[in-house]
């Protein structure tokens, strides 16, 4: 496997379920070529409020607390962003 570190323009993106997890596929255009990037064996992630109960049936899941931040560019956020002093 050859590692390449260069700027690229995203052409397409998709994901699909596999027996080993989620496979992410990206097609990108660099200055010299078109590349297909595949990242296998990923886990799905979702965010829910901490006080919500989860009835997962028999589906295994992992739940852990995480401090979330929203970009200061978000027009829908009415609270403070991470790292702000609240002033």
Order of alpha helices (4+ residues) and beta strands (2+ residues): beta-beta-beta
